[in-house]
């Protein structure tokens, strides 16, 4: 009988999926995918299918604790009063400047952003240093990066993801691809941005004056550091009364694009105490070919979805996947800081806004006033494999 050499590289896809499903630890699945190109492709397909077959993951609230700077608590909105401790790979005493695909983003005093995934064995990714020059905030380096947004999970797409940052006291834009050695900076005359979304193969950004721009980030496969062409989708308001404190962009579960604008009211100008007063939501209808804004209209619902905004990448969950929540509502965390960070009361402006009646309620109350000003709460979407204990 002839000896037949086993073709381990080209096993049937079903065999790969059966093996991957038996590997409990995600790190072992990653090692499996690193064997060769074919196995890596099978691993990516396995992860994508697993995400598609799972219900939309409802974000959890990441809360600082007094136990340790490495310990955080996850608060589930689906299981009332349910908390779970998670440990970070190293001490983090400052705010996280982003949360996307389960990754948290933090910046150090050298303006190096680190991505850390507490759900994947604490794996970290260091990004290049951001050039700030003199555009630093007076609140400290942890506020020099306002928000970090990912286009995809770096573990599933290690060579094909994009990081966009809103940085400096002028809230400018830059982005990075793993095939490049440094950041690509957009026109520095474009400022005051508060959110970014990846929508239909383009990046869209919005700011406090309702300016909306778009730019392509995947056109070039080379390492060119040339800034992409920016298209003005919506012009900025010029009147001061049209200014908003924060603006967000979100894609609904039905694929529609919405802008969300938050108004804050100050209780006492002497100590900068404030609270979220209201939100306004607008549906943006774009031309599929040109990307031109065809219509912008205020709406009182978001296709029945629940939206989560804050320092995190703005995300949406269908009310069908989150029956404990309120349809057409906006869950928000405190992402407003001016000059002095969150001084003197700390980040405390958390709540849920009901679009139907315009009311703001609390979904979580701080247990006690803390004098050491802990990092603000942030929404984080756990991995599919994460089990709440």
C-alpha contacts under 8 A as a table, 3 or more apart, distances in Angstrom:
res1	aa1	res2	aa2	distance
7	X	10	X	5.87
7	X	11	X	6.76
8	X	11	X	5.70
9	X	36	X	7.53
9	X	38	X	6.57
9	X	39	X	7.03
10	X	38	X	7.06
11	X	15	X	6.51
11	X	16	X	7.00
12	X	15	X	5.43
12	X	16	X	6.78
13	X	16	X	5.15
13	X	17	X	6.33
13	X	42	X	6.82
14	X	17	X	5.09
14	X	18	X	6.19
15	X	18	X	5.14
15	X	19	X	6.30
16	X	19	X	5.24
16	X	20	X	6.13
16	X	39	X	7.75
16	X	42	X	6.68
16	X	43	X	7.93
17	X	20	X	5.08
17	X	21	X	5.99
17	X	42	X	7.59
17	X	43	X	7.98
17	X	46	X	6.32
18	X	21	X	5.21
18	X	22	X	6.49
19	X	22	X	5.23
19	X	23	X	6.66
20	X	23	X	5.24
20	X	29	X	6.12
20	X	32	X	7.83
20	X	43	X	7.58
20	X	46	X	7.73
21	X	24	X	7.21
23	X	26	X	7.35
23	X	28	X	6.37
23	X	29	X	6.25
24	X	28	X	7.61
24	X	29	X	7.99
25	X	28	X	5.40
25	X	29	X	6.74
26	X	29	X	4.98
26	X	30	X	6.28
26	X	120	X	6.58
26	X	385	X	7.99
27	X	30	X	5.05
27	X	31	X	6.31
27	X	120	X	7.05
27	X	121	X	7.34
28	X	31	X	5.02
28	X	32	X	6.18
29	X	32	X	4.95
29	X	33	X	6.34
29	X	43	X	7.36
30	X	33	X	5.06
30	X	34	X	6.35
30	X	43	X	7.65
30	X	155	X	7.95
31	X	34	X	5.04
31	X	35	X	6.85
32	X	35	X	5.77
32	X	39	X	6.91
32	X	40	X	7.44
32	X	43	X	7.51
33	X	36	X	6.93
33	X	37	X	7.83
33	X	39	X	5.08
33	X	40	X	3.92
33	X	41	X	7.37
33	X	42	X	7.33
33	X	43	X	5.27
33	X	44	X	7.89
34	X	37	X	7.52
34	X	39	X	7.09
34	X	40	X	5.82
35	X	39	X	6.27
35	X	40	X	7.09
36	X	39	X	5.37
36	X	40	X	6.10
37	X	40	X	5.00
37	X	41	X	6.16
38	X	41	X	5.13
38	X	42	X	6.31
39	X	42	X	4.99
39	X	43	X	6.12
40	X	43	X	4.97
40	X	44	X	6.28
41	X	44	X	5.18
41	X	45	X	6.26
42	X	45	X	5.12
42	X	46	X	6.08
43	X	46	X	5.02
43	X	47	X	6.29
44	X	47	X	5.20
44	X	48	X	6.18
44	X	156	X	5.78
44	X	157	X	7.75
45	X	48	X	5.13
45	X	49	X	6.07
46	X	49	X	5.25
46	X	50	X	6.11
47	X	50	X	5.08
47	X	51	X	6.24
47	X	156	X	7.39
48	X	51	X	5.18
48	X	52	X	6.23
49	X	52	X	5.00
49	X	53	X	6.07
50	X	53	X	5.23
50	X	54	X	6.21
50	X	384	X	7.71
51	X	54	X	5.23
51	X	55	X	7.80
51	X	384	X	6.82
52	X	55	X	7.54
54	X	57	X	7.95
54	X	384	X	7.46
55	X	321	X	6.35
56	X	317	X	6.19
56	X	318	X	7.41
56	X	321	X	6.26
57	X	317	X	7.38
57	X	321	X	7.98
57	X	381	X	6.39
57	X	382	X	7.29
57	X	384	X	7.55
58	X	78	X	7.91
58	X	317	X	6.46
58	X	321	X	7.73
58	X	322	X	6.86
58	X	381	X	6.59
59	X	76	X	7.88
59	X	308	X	7.70
59	X	379	X	5.74
59	X	380	X	5.21
59	X	381	X	4.39
59	X	382	X	7.05
60	X	74	X	6.06
60	X	75	X	5.60
60	X	76	X	5.17
60	X	77	X	6.69
60	X	379	X	5.60
60	X	380	X	5.42
60	X	381	X	6.20
60	X	382	X	7.46
61	X	73	X	7.93
61	X	74	X	5.53
61	X	75	X	4.97
61	X	76	X	6.72
61	X	77	X	7.97
61	X	377	X	6.49
61	X	378	X	5.79
61	X	379	X	4.79
61	X	380	X	6.37
62	X	72	X	6.47
62	X	73	X	5.70
62	X	74	X	4.80
62	X	75	X	6.52
62	X	377	X	5.55
62	X	378	X	5.32
62	X	379	X	6.09
62	X	380	X	6.60
63	X	72	X	5.64
63	X	73	X	5.02
63	X	74	X	6.30
63	X	75	X	7.37
63	X	376	X	7.43
63	X	377	X	5.12
63	X	378	X	7.22
64	X	69	X	7.68
64	X	71	X	7.16
64	X	72	X	4.94
64	X	73	X	6.37
64	X	374	X	6.43
64	X	375	X	6.44
64	X	376	X	7.64
64	X	377	X	7.19
65	X	68	X	6.61
65	X	69	X	7.39
65	X	71	X	6.48
65	X	72	X	5.75
65	X	73	X	6.78
66	X	69	X	7.51
67	X	71	X	6.56
68	X	71	X	5.18
68	X	91	X	7.97
69	X	72	X	7.69
69	X	91	X	5.04
69	X	92	X	5.55
69	X	93	X	5.65
70	X	87	X	5.55
70	X	88	X	4.98
70	X	89	X	7.06
70	X	90	X	5.86
70	X	91	X	4.64
70	X	92	X	6.15
71	X	85	X	6.59
71	X	86	X	5.86
71	X	87	X	4.71
71	X	88	X	6.32
72	X	85	X	5.73
72	X	86	X	5.48
72	X	87	X	6.41
72	X	88	X	7.63
73	X	83	X	6.26
73	X	84	X	5.45
73	X	85	X	4.49
73	X	86	X	6.16
74	X	83	X	5.46
74	X	84	X	5.07
74	X	85	X	6.23
74	X	86	X	7.24
75	X	81	X	7.28
75	X	82	X	6.01
75	X	83	X	4.75
75	X	84	X	6.78
76	X	79	X	5.47
76	X	80	X	6.68
76	X	81	X	7.31
76	X	82	X	5.72
76	X	83	X	6.54
77	X	80	X	5.95
77	X	81	X	7.97
77	X	82	X	7.99
77	X	324	X	7.48
77	X	325	X	7.82
78	X	322	X	7.26
78	X	324	X	5.94
78	X	325	X	7.90
79	X	82	X	5.48
84	X	388	X	6.79
84	X	389	X	6.47
86	X	118	X	7.17
87	X	118	X	6.97
88	X	91	X	6.99
88	X	92	X	7.82
88	X	118	X	5.91
88	X	122	X	6.33
89	X	118	X	7.58
89	X	122	X	5.39
89	X	123	X	7.87
92	X	95	X	7.77
93	X	374	X	7.34
93	X	375	X	6.68
94	X	142	X	6.50
94	X	374	X	7.49
94	X	375	X	5.36
95	X	106	X	7.13
95	X	142	X	6.58
95	X	375	X	4.60
95	X	376	X	6.07
96	X	99	X	7.55
96	X	104	X	6.47
96	X	105	X	5.53
96	X	106	X	4.95
96	X	107	X	7.84
96	X	311	X	7.62
96	X	375	X	7.56
96	X	376	X	7.96
96	X	378	X	7.59
97	X	104	X	7.60
97	X	105	X	5.43
97	X	106	X	5.60
97	X	107	X	7.38
97	X	142	X	7.67
97	X	143	X	7.77
97	X	145	X	6.38
97	X	146	X	5.83
97	X	147	X	4.98
97	X	148	X	6.13
97	X	311	X	6.04
97	X	312	X	7.58
98	X	103	X	7.93
98	X	104	X	5.65
98	X	105	X	4.80
98	X	106	X	7.26
98	X	146	X	7.97
98	X	147	X	5.16
98	X	148	X	4.62
98	X	149	X	6.61
98	X	311	X	5.53
98	X	312	X	4.96
98	X	313	X	6.66
99	X	102	X	6.55
99	X	103	X	5.51
99	X	104	X	4.54
99	X	105	X	6.27
99	X	148	X	7.23
99	X	149	X	7.37
99	X	311	X	7.08
99	X	312	X	4.42
99	X	313	X	5.80
99	X	378	X	7.44
99	X	379	X	6.90
99	X	380	X	5.74
99	X	381	X	7.90
100	X	103	X	5.17
100	X	104	X	6.66
100	X	148	X	7.96
100	X	149	X	6.28
100	X	150	X	6.02
100	X	312	X	6.52
100	X	313	X	5.49
100	X	380	X	7.04
100	X	381	X	7.26
101	X	150	X	7.53
101	X	152	X	7.13
101	X	153	X	5.76
101	X	380	X	7.91
101	X	381	X	6.30
101	X	382	X	7.60
101	X	383	X	7.60
102	X	117	X	6.11
102	X	118	X	7.71
102	X	119	X	7.05
102	X	380	X	5.98
102	X	381	X	5.07
102	X	382	X	5.14
102	X	383	X	6.05
103	X	115	X	6.07
103	X	116	X	5.48
103	X	117	X	4.53
103	X	118	X	7.36
103	X	380	X	7.82
104	X	115	X	5.57
104	X	116	X	5.24
104	X	117	X	6.20
104	X	118	X	7.98
104	X	380	X	7.81
105	X	113	X	6.57
105	X	114	X	5.67
105	X	115	X	4.61
105	X	116	X	6.43
105	X	148	X	6.64
106	X	113	X	5.59
106	X	114	X	5.43
106	X	115	X	6.68
106	X	142	X	7.64
107	X	110	X	7.92
107	X	111	X	5.81
107	X	112	X	5.53
107	X	113	X	4.34
107	X	114	X	6.25
107	X	141	X	7.55
107	X	142	X	6.03
107	X	145	X	7.13
108	X	111	X	5.38
108	X	112	X	5.66
108	X	113	X	6.72
108	X	141	X	6.99
108	X	142	X	6.88
109	X	112	X	7.46
109	X	141	X	5.62
109	X	142	X	7.52
110	X	129	X	6.97
111	X	129	X	5.31
111	X	130	X	5.48
111	X	131	X	7.59
111	X	132	X	7.99
111	X	141	X	7.46
112	X	126	X	7.07
112	X	127	X	6.22
112	X	128	X	5.93
112	X	129	X	4.44
112	X	130	X	6.50
113	X	126	X	6.12
113	X	127	X	5.39
113	X	128	X	7.14
113	X	129	X	7.09
114	X	124	X	6.64
114	X	125	X	5.62
114	X	126	X	4.50
114	X	127	X	6.06
115	X	124	X	5.39
115	X	125	X	4.99
115	X	126	X	6.38
115	X	127	X	7.77
116	X	122	X	6.10
116	X	123	X	5.78
116	X	124	X	4.36
116	X	125	X	6.55
117	X	120	X	5.51
117	X	121	X	7.21
117	X	122	X	5.10
117	X	123	X	5.54
117	X	124	X	6.49
118	X	121	X	6.13
118	X	122	X	4.45
118	X	123	X	7.20
119	X	122	X	6.57
119	X	382	X	6.67
119	X	383	X	6.38
119	X	386	X	6.78
120	X	123	X	6.06
128	X	181	X	7.00
128	X	182	X	5.68
128	X	183	X	7.01
129	X	182	X	7.49
129	X	183	X	7.97
130	X	183	X	6.88
132	X	135	X	5.56
132	X	136	X	6.64
132	X	168	X	6.47
133	X	136	X	7.55
135	X	168	X	5.25
135	X	169	X	5.54
135	X	170	X	6.94
136	X	140	X	7.85
136	X	141	X	7.32
136	X	144	X	5.96
136	X	168	X	5.49
136	X	169	X	5.55
137	X	140	X	6.07
137	X	141	X	7.06
137	X	143	X	6.62
137	X	144	X	5.77
137	X	168	X	6.59
137	X	169	X	4.96
137	X	339	X	6.95
138	X	339	X	5.56
138	X	340	X	6.73
139	X	142	X	7.86
139	X	143	X	6.34
139	X	338	X	7.62
139	X	339	X	5.40
139	X	340	X	4.74
139	X	341	X	5.06
140	X	143	X	5.80
140	X	144	X	6.97
140	X	341	X	7.89
141	X	144	X	4.98
141	X	145	X	7.65
142	X	145	X	6.62
143	X	146	X	5.93
143	X	341	X	7.43
144	X	167	X	5.65
144	X	168	X	4.84
144	X	169	X	6.54
145	X	148	X	7.58
145	X	165	X	7.00
145	X	166	X	6.04
145	X	167	X	4.30
145	X	168	X	6.23
146	X	165	X	7.41
146	X	166	X	5.34
146	X	167	X	5.55
146	X	168	X	7.64
146	X	171	X	7.21
146	X	194	X	7.67
146	X	311	X	7.56
147	X	165	X	5.68
147	X	166	X	5.27
147	X	167	X	7.31
147	X	194	X	7.66
147	X	195	X	7.45
147	X	311	X	6.08
147	X	312	X	7.37
147	X	313	X	7.94
148	X	163	X	6.84
148	X	164	X	5.88
148	X	165	X	4.61
148	X	166	X	6.71
148	X	312	X	7.89
148	X	313	X	7.46
149	X	163	X	5.69
149	X	164	X	5.21
149	X	165	X	6.38
149	X	196	X	6.99
149	X	197	X	7.76
149	X	312	X	7.92
149	X	313	X	5.74
150	X	153	X	7.23
150	X	161	X	7.02
150	X	162	X	5.77
150	X	163	X	4.73
150	X	164	X	6.54
150	X	313	X	7.91
151	X	161	X	5.61
151	X	162	X	5.23
151	X	163	X	6.57
151	X	198	X	6.32
152	X	156	X	7.78
152	X	157	X	6.78
152	X	160	X	7.81
152	X	161	X	5.26
152	X	162	X	7.11
153	X	156	X	5.47
153	X	157	X	6.05
153	X	158	X	7.77
153	X	161	X	7.05
154	X	157	X	5.01
154	X	158	X	4.66
154	X	159	X	7.62
154	X	160	X	7.73
154	X	161	X	6.15
155	X	158	X	5.45
157	X	160	X	5.18
157	X	161	X	6.10
158	X	161	X	6.69
158	X	178	X	7.56
159	X	177	X	7.84
159	X	178	X	5.88
159	X	179	X	6.69
160	X	177	X	7.46
160	X	178	X	7.39
161	X	177	X	6.36
161	X	178	X	7.21
162	X	175	X	6.88
162	X	176	X	5.79
162	X	177	X	4.96
162	X	178	X	7.50
162	X	217	X	7.80
163	X	175	X	5.39
163	X	176	X	5.16
163	X	177	X	6.59
164	X	173	X	7.08
164	X	174	X	5.78
164	X	175	X	4.21
164	X	176	X	6.55
164	X	196	X	7.64
165	X	173	X	5.80
165	X	174	X	5.47
165	X	175	X	6.12
166	X	171	X	5.43
166	X	172	X	5.44
166	X	173	X	4.90
166	X	174	X	6.83
166	X	193	X	6.77
166	X	194	X	7.09
166	X	195	X	7.69
167	X	170	X	7.32
167	X	171	X	4.99
167	X	172	X	5.36
167	X	173	X	6.41
167	X	174	X	7.73
168	X	171	X	5.24
168	X	172	X	6.41
170	X	191	X	5.54
170	X	192	X	5.80
171	X	191	X	5.34
171	X	192	X	4.76
171	X	193	X	5.36
171	X	194	X	7.24
172	X	186	X	7.59
172	X	188	X	6.39
172	X	190	X	6.38
172	X	191	X	4.83
172	X	192	X	6.63
172	X	193	X	6.48
173	X	185	X	6.34
173	X	186	X	5.70
173	X	188	X	7.83
173	X	190	X	7.83
173	X	191	X	7.65
173	X	193	X	7.61
174	X	183	X	6.27
174	X	184	X	5.43
174	X	185	X	4.31
174	X	186	X	5.71
175	X	183	X	5.59
175	X	184	X	5.32
175	X	185	X	6.66
176	X	180	X	7.03
176	X	182	X	6.74
176	X	183	X	4.87
176	X	184	X	6.20
177	X	180	X	5.59
177	X	183	X	7.90
178	X	181	X	7.43
179	X	222	X	7.97
179	X	223	X	6.53
180	X	183	X	7.74
180	X	223	X	5.41
180	X	224	X	7.92
180	X	225	X	7.91
182	X	225	X	7.86
183	X	225	X	7.61
184	X	225	X	5.57
184	X	226	X	6.90
184	X	227	X	6.03
185	X	188	X	7.52
185	X	227	X	6.12
186	X	190	X	7.58
186	X	227	X	5.60
186	X	228	X	7.18
187	X	190	X	5.73
187	X	227	X	7.51
188	X	191	X	6.86
191	X	207	X	7.70
192	X	207	X	5.30
192	X	208	X	6.07
192	X	209	X	7.63
193	X	205	X	6.72
193	X	206	X	5.51
193	X	207	X	3.78
193	X	208	X	6.47
194	X	205	X	7.64
194	X	206	X	6.16
194	X	207	X	5.04
194	X	208	X	6.80
194	X	246	X	6.19
194	X	247	X	5.96
194	X	248	X	6.78
195	X	205	X	5.71
195	X	206	X	5.60
195	X	207	X	6.88
195	X	247	X	6.62
195	X	248	X	5.17
195	X	249	X	6.50
195	X	313	X	7.94
195	X	314	X	7.88
196	X	203	X	6.80
196	X	204	X	5.53
196	X	205	X	4.30
196	X	206	X	6.55
196	X	248	X	7.42
196	X	249	X	6.60
196	X	313	X	7.91
197	X	203	X	5.72
197	X	204	X	5.29
197	X	205	X	6.51
197	X	249	X	6.13
197	X	250	X	6.84
197	X	313	X	7.96
197	X	314	X	7.84
198	X	201	X	6.68
198	X	202	X	5.71
198	X	203	X	4.52
198	X	204	X	6.31
199	X	202	X	5.44
199	X	203	X	6.19
199	X	204	X	7.02
199	X	251	X	7.47
201	X	216	X	7.26
201	X	218	X	7.85
202	X	214	X	6.45
202	X	215	X	5.87
202	X	216	X	5.03
202	X	217	X	6.90
203	X	214	X	5.47
203	X	215	X	5.46
203	X	216	X	6.27
203	X	217	X	7.16
204	X	212	X	6.80
204	X	213	X	5.58
204	X	214	X	4.38
204	X	215	X	6.74
204	X	249	X	7.98
205	X	211	X	8.00
205	X	212	X	5.55
205	X	213	X	5.41
205	X	214	X	6.48
205	X	249	X	7.57
206	X	210	X	6.06
206	X	211	X	5.53
206	X	212	X	4.54
206	X	213	X	6.74
206	X	247	X	6.39
206	X	248	X	6.58
206	X	249	X	7.01
207	X	210	X	5.23
207	X	211	X	5.53
207	X	212	X	6.95
207	X	246	X	7.22
207	X	247	X	5.85
207	X	248	X	7.92
208	X	211	X	7.38
208	X	243	X	5.93
208	X	244	X	5.08
208	X	245	X	5.95
208	X	246	X	5.66
208	X	247	X	5.87
209	X	236	X	5.22
209	X	237	X	5.29
209	X	238	X	7.43
209	X	242	X	6.96
209	X	243	X	5.19
209	X	244	X	6.53
210	X	234	X	7.46
210	X	235	X	7.36
210	X	236	X	5.34
210	X	237	X	6.36
210	X	243	X	7.70
210	X	244	X	7.79
210	X	247	X	7.16
211	X	232	X	7.78
211	X	233	X	7.76
211	X	234	X	5.49
211	X	235	X	5.09
211	X	236	X	4.09
211	X	237	X	7.18
212	X	232	X	6.34
212	X	233	X	5.32
212	X	234	X	4.83
212	X	235	X	6.75
212	X	236	X	7.54
213	X	230	X	6.61
213	X	231	X	5.55
213	X	232	X	4.60
213	X	233	X	5.09
213	X	234	X	6.78
214	X	230	X	5.87
214	X	231	X	5.25
214	X	232	X	6.63
214	X	233	X	6.61
215	X	228	X	6.46
215	X	229	X	6.16
215	X	230	X	4.92
215	X	231	X	6.31
216	X	219	X	6.38
216	X	228	X	6.58
216	X	229	X	7.45
216	X	230	X	7.96
217	X	220	X	7.53
217	X	228	X	7.15
218	X	221	X	7.17
220	X	223	X	7.89
220	X	224	X	7.68
232	X	235	X	6.48
233	X	291	X	7.42
233	X	292	X	6.00
233	X	293	X	5.87
234	X	293	X	6.88
237	X	242	X	6.30
237	X	243	X	7.36
238	X	242	X	7.47
239	X	242	X	5.54
239	X	243	X	7.21
240	X	243	X	5.36
244	X	247	X	6.95
244	X	261	X	6.35
244	X	262	X	6.10
244	X	263	X	5.63
245	X	261	X	7.61
245	X	262	X	5.85
245	X	263	X	5.49
245	X	264	X	6.23
245	X	336	X	7.75
246	X	261	X	5.92
246	X	262	X	5.12
246	X	263	X	7.12
246	X	336	X	7.77
247	X	259	X	6.97
247	X	260	X	5.51
247	X	261	X	4.37
247	X	262	X	6.10
248	X	259	X	5.62
248	X	260	X	4.97
248	X	261	X	6.44
248	X	309	X	7.49
248	X	314	X	7.04
249	X	257	X	7.19
249	X	258	X	5.78
249	X	259	X	4.63
249	X	260	X	6.25
249	X	314	X	7.00
250	X	257	X	5.91
250	X	258	X	5.40
250	X	259	X	6.53
250	X	260	X	7.83
250	X	307	X	7.94
250	X	314	X	6.19
250	X	315	X	6.50
250	X	316	X	7.10
251	X	254	X	7.81
251	X	255	X	5.64
251	X	256	X	5.45
251	X	257	X	4.64
251	X	258	X	6.32
251	X	315	X	7.81
251	X	316	X	7.23
252	X	255	X	5.16
252	X	256	X	5.23
252	X	257	X	6.45
252	X	258	X	7.44
252	X	302	X	6.73
252	X	303	X	6.79
252	X	305	X	6.85
252	X	316	X	6.34
253	X	256	X	7.52
253	X	303	X	7.49
253	X	305	X	7.03
253	X	316	X	7.03
253	X	317	X	7.02
253	X	318	X	6.19
254	X	303	X	7.20
256	X	283	X	7.48
256	X	284	X	7.68
256	X	285	X	7.82
257	X	283	X	6.12
257	X	284	X	5.52
257	X	285	X	7.15
258	X	281	X	6.76
258	X	282	X	5.48
258	X	283	X	4.48
258	X	284	X	5.54
258	X	302	X	7.81
259	X	281	X	5.79
259	X	282	X	5.19
259	X	283	X	6.50
259	X	284	X	7.06
260	X	279	X	6.68
260	X	280	X	5.79
260	X	281	X	4.55
260	X	282	X	6.46
261	X	279	X	5.44
261	X	280	X	5.19
261	X	281	X	6.41
262	X	276	X	7.20
262	X	277	X	7.75
262	X	278	X	6.01
262	X	279	X	4.56
262	X	280	X	6.68
263	X	276	X	6.10
263	X	277	X	5.67
263	X	278	X	5.40
263	X	279	X	6.23
264	X	274	X	6.61
264	X	275	X	5.63
264	X	276	X	4.42
264	X	277	X	5.26
264	X	278	X	7.24
265	X	274	X	5.50
265	X	275	X	5.57
265	X	276	X	6.27
265	X	277	X	5.91
266	X	269	X	6.44
266	X	272	X	6.76
266	X	273	X	5.83
266	X	274	X	4.14
266	X	275	X	6.56
267	X	272	X	7.58
267	X	273	X	5.54
267	X	274	X	5.41
267	X	275	X	7.62
268	X	271	X	5.96
268	X	272	X	5.99
268	X	273	X	5.62
268	X	274	X	7.42
269	X	272	X	5.04
269	X	273	X	6.99
271	X	343	X	7.64
271	X	344	X	6.49
272	X	343	X	7.52
272	X	344	X	7.60
273	X	344	X	7.96
273	X	345	X	6.98
274	X	349	X	7.55
275	X	349	X	5.67
276	X	349	X	6.77
276	X	360	X	7.97
277	X	360	X	7.55
278	X	353	X	7.31
278	X	358	X	6.96
278	X	359	X	7.86
278	X	360	X	7.59
279	X	353	X	7.36
279	X	355	X	7.91
280	X	298	X	7.21
280	X	299	X	8.00
281	X	298	X	5.70
281	X	299	X	5.81
281	X	300	X	7.05
281	X	301	X	7.94
282	X	296	X	6.23
282	X	297	X	5.23
282	X	298	X	4.19
282	X	299	X	5.63
283	X	295	X	7.82
283	X	296	X	5.64
283	X	297	X	5.47
283	X	298	X	6.35
283	X	299	X	6.62
284	X	293	X	6.94
284	X	294	X	7.71
284	X	295	X	5.96
284	X	296	X	4.82
284	X	297	X	7.02
285	X	293	X	6.02
285	X	294	X	5.48
285	X	295	X	5.02
285	X	296	X	6.43
286	X	291	X	5.37
286	X	292	X	5.45
286	X	293	X	4.58
286	X	294	X	5.36
286	X	295	X	7.14
287	X	290	X	5.59
287	X	291	X	4.80
287	X	292	X	5.23
287	X	293	X	6.46
287	X	294	X	6.33
288	X	291	X	5.72
293	X	296	X	7.45
299	X	302	X	7.56
300	X	328	X	7.79
300	X	355	X	5.77
300	X	356	X	6.46
301	X	304	X	6.20
301	X	305	X	7.93
301	X	328	X	5.13
301	X	355	X	6.50
301	X	356	X	7.50
302	X	305	X	5.47
302	X	306	X	7.70
302	X	328	X	5.43
303	X	328	X	7.13
304	X	318	X	6.89
304	X	319	X	6.21
304	X	327	X	4.96
304	X	328	X	4.84
305	X	316	X	6.51
305	X	317	X	5.78
305	X	318	X	4.58
305	X	319	X	5.21
305	X	327	X	5.46
305	X	328	X	5.19
305	X	329	X	7.18
306	X	316	X	5.63
306	X	317	X	5.23
306	X	318	X	6.14
306	X	319	X	6.09
306	X	322	X	7.96
306	X	325	X	7.30
306	X	326	X	6.85
306	X	327	X	5.64
306	X	328	X	5.55
306	X	329	X	5.19
306	X	330	X	6.04
306	X	331	X	7.51
307	X	314	X	7.33
307	X	315	X	5.86
307	X	316	X	4.43
307	X	317	X	6.46
307	X	328	X	7.76
307	X	329	X	6.38
307	X	330	X	4.78
307	X	331	X	6.12
308	X	314	X	5.86
308	X	315	X	5.44
308	X	316	X	6.25
308	X	330	X	5.88
308	X	331	X	4.84
308	X	332	X	5.88
308	X	379	X	7.32
309	X	312	X	6.47
309	X	313	X	7.30
309	X	314	X	5.01
309	X	315	X	7.01
309	X	330	X	7.18
309	X	331	X	6.35
309	X	332	X	4.91
309	X	333	X	6.68
309	X	379	X	7.80
310	X	313	X	7.60
310	X	314	X	7.11
310	X	332	X	5.67
310	X	333	X	5.00
310	X	334	X	6.35
310	X	335	X	5.27
310	X	378	X	6.79
310	X	379	X	7.33
311	X	333	X	7.56
311	X	334	X	7.87
311	X	335	X	5.62
311	X	378	X	6.21
311	X	379	X	7.66
312	X	378	X	6.28
312	X	379	X	5.78
312	X	380	X	7.02
317	X	321	X	6.72
317	X	322	X	6.95
318	X	321	X	5.38
318	X	322	X	6.53
319	X	322	X	4.81
319	X	323	X	5.68
319	X	325	X	6.92
319	X	326	X	7.21
319	X	327	X	5.39
320	X	323	X	5.78
322	X	325	X	5.59
323	X	326	X	7.48
326	X	329	X	5.66
326	X	354	X	7.32
328	X	354	X	6.65
328	X	355	X	5.88
328	X	356	X	7.36
329	X	352	X	6.69
329	X	353	X	5.50
329	X	354	X	4.61
329	X	355	X	5.65
330	X	352	X	5.46
330	X	353	X	5.04
330	X	354	X	6.69
330	X	355	X	7.74
331	X	350	X	7.87
331	X	351	X	5.95
331	X	352	X	4.28
331	X	353	X	6.44
332	X	350	X	5.65
332	X	351	X	5.54
332	X	352	X	6.08
332	X	353	X	7.93
333	X	348	X	7.98
333	X	349	X	6.27
333	X	350	X	4.43
333	X	351	X	6.73
333	X	376	X	7.91
333	X	377	X	6.44
333	X	378	X	6.52
333	X	379	X	7.75
334	X	347	X	5.63
334	X	348	X	6.24
334	X	349	X	4.78
334	X	350	X	5.63
334	X	376	X	6.76
334	X	377	X	7.28
335	X	347	X	7.88
335	X	376	X	7.88
336	X	342	X	7.68
337	X	340	X	7.01
337	X	341	X	4.71
337	X	342	X	5.64
338	X	341	X	5.66
338	X	342	X	7.56
340	X	343	X	5.74
342	X	345	X	6.59
342	X	346	X	4.83
342	X	347	X	5.64
342	X	373	X	7.84
343	X	346	X	5.59
343	X	373	X	7.76
345	X	348	X	7.38
345	X	373	X	7.55
346	X	370	X	7.91
346	X	373	X	5.12
346	X	374	X	7.26
346	X	376	X	7.77
347	X	373	X	7.57
347	X	374	X	7.93
347	X	375	X	7.49
347	X	376	X	5.24
347	X	377	X	7.66
348	X	366	X	7.75
348	X	376	X	7.74
350	X	362	X	6.69
350	X	363	X	7.67
350	X	364	X	7.41
351	X	360	X	6.36
351	X	361	X	5.45
351	X	362	X	4.40
351	X	363	X	5.68
351	X	364	X	7.33
352	X	360	X	5.53
352	X	361	X	5.34
352	X	362	X	6.15
352	X	363	X	6.50
353	X	358	X	6.56
353	X	359	X	5.77
353	X	360	X	4.50
353	X	361	X	6.62
354	X	357	X	5.93
354	X	358	X	5.36
354	X	359	X	5.54
354	X	360	X	6.53
355	X	358	X	5.16
355	X	359	X	7.57
362	X	365	X	6.78
366	X	369	X	7.07
370	X	373	X	6.06
370	X	374	X	7.31
382	X	386	X	6.20
383	X	386	X	5.34
